[in-house]
Amino acid sequence: MTGLERLHAAIKAAPSGPDTIAAFDLDGTLISGYSASVVYRDRLRRFDISLGELLRTTGAAIDTQFRGADVGALMDIAVRALAGRTEEELNDWGERLFKQDIAAMIYPDARGILAAHRKAGHTIVMATSATPFQARGVAADLDIEDVLCTEIEVIDGMLTGELSSPALWGPAKADALATYAEKLGADLRNAFAYSNGAEDVPMLQSVGRPVALNPDRTLASVARRNGWPSVTLRKPQRGATPLSTVRTATAMGALAATAMVGASAGLVTGNRQLGANLVGTYGPDISLSLLGIDVEIDGEHNVWDHRPAVFMFNHQSSLDLLVLGTVIKRDVTGVAKKEAANDPRFIPIGALLDVAYIDRSNTTKAKAALQPAVDKLKNGVSIVIAPEGTRSATPKLGAFKKGAFHLAMQAGVPIVPVVIHNAGERMWRNSLVAHPGPVYVSVLDPISTADWQLDDLDSHIEEVRSQFDAALSAGHR
């Protein structure tokens, strides 16, 4: 049994219910790296740091790293530099940095640990020395409602440049957790606490179930001496390596070659769908094989039992379309906005896949706007569409738009949810390269739209979204 498996067993064996607290540090524990570094790099890129601040920060960082000082001095320098900015500006900044960088730093297996605690009904809290602007994005994405963090003073919506609470570092974090537990009436002897750094030894010592998660060398030594569980999670794959770059380039070349063969077959036979089927049947499989990615499908029979259908998928990665290709294979196309029909970058793809172009600007005649896609379905060609409308930064689902549901209703075809579990781990949303490994897909049972009414559409959408959410939470089999 691996350390992660033993941890899951310990969570399952712990007392269930909200009286059991699970407290998680942020930097290095839930995310690989440090949110403060992301903030600092962004400020450097925007020339938002003076020479004086740079020198003071360097000195304080040396004291923290090599002399064991707490992060108080670093926090003071950083917060003073933000004086005069609005809280709204900082919130927008934090949201942008989360989507741009921090989302990709979340440990994939951390989601499973949180899901195990959630299943047990435990109270989950984040305890971090980071500011709310650094922590909120991760907390919201991981559905952590309670956050203990270093608070910044805000008066009339403006940052004063001062902290309104001590930096939650070392004993201060342990004290904050104790106060939190006291308010809940929870006993810390039943609580879990997770951290990667030795500065959190006071918090770990304060609970009955400490866990060294992704521990640094010092904490790993402390954990061994105390007999604490020590678990190191696999890091998120984000950067490009020479091998992944070559494999990705080769895979894209193979896909282009397959597309040329398919286009030629379509021209010779005068049947564009035949060409699209050739590409869908062979192109994705060849490309994914070259990338070293194996797609494991649960519920594959649902792909074929009810066609044509509207295949809905959760969209996180550029890899999703290849994964969908290898799952659905043939007699399928997508939809695109009408303007794309004149975009030279999209014309070849649209022609090859015989895409249905819809007029999204025609909101007053929404039913007529969907007619090209409805015609495809009535002619036996399925439609694949992402109800979120765009890629999400993480596996967390976004809101579902109504267009795909209207489409299924108008055509009188079922909806087939295709849940892609971890394509984002193989290829992050903003990455240009893919990494080898398995991708897990769950194809759920078809959902009939035959008796749906427009008045009940919102509830039907929520039901479908709940099925996606449940499948993602349950993980792959």
Disulfide bonds with the S-S distance in Angstrom:
none
